[in-house]
Amino acid sequence: MASVRRRATKVALIVGTLFAIINYADRAMFGTLVISDVFKAIISYGVPYCVSTYSAVMAGRDCTARLMASEKAKPLPDHPNLRCQ
């Protein structure tokens, strides 16, 4: 799960920064940024983090379900090839 958190953090930093620039750069440049805009810009980082984390966890669950079904519920630790395609 640490890799999911790391990847989600990277996605959030990149996408959140793009969101913040697109939505608030003009206000920041002209000095009309208010505290509510700062709060919204910070929340802009949470959305891509949550979406990235959710999609990674669900993809992992789907992969596990496919492996379990293909091996007739053989426990995953004994499975010789744990790769999802």
Long-range contacts (C-beta under 8 A, 24 or more apart in sequence): 4-53, 4-56, 4-57, 4-60, 5-53, 7-52, 7-56, 8-48, 8-49, 8-52, 8-53, 8-56, 9-49, 11-48, 11-49, 11-52, 12-45, 12-46, 12-48, 12-49, 12-52, 13-45, 14-48, 15-48, 16-44, 16-45, 16-46, 16-47, 16-48, 16-49, 17-45, 19-44, 19-45, 19-47, 19-48, 20-44, 20-45, 59-84, 60-84
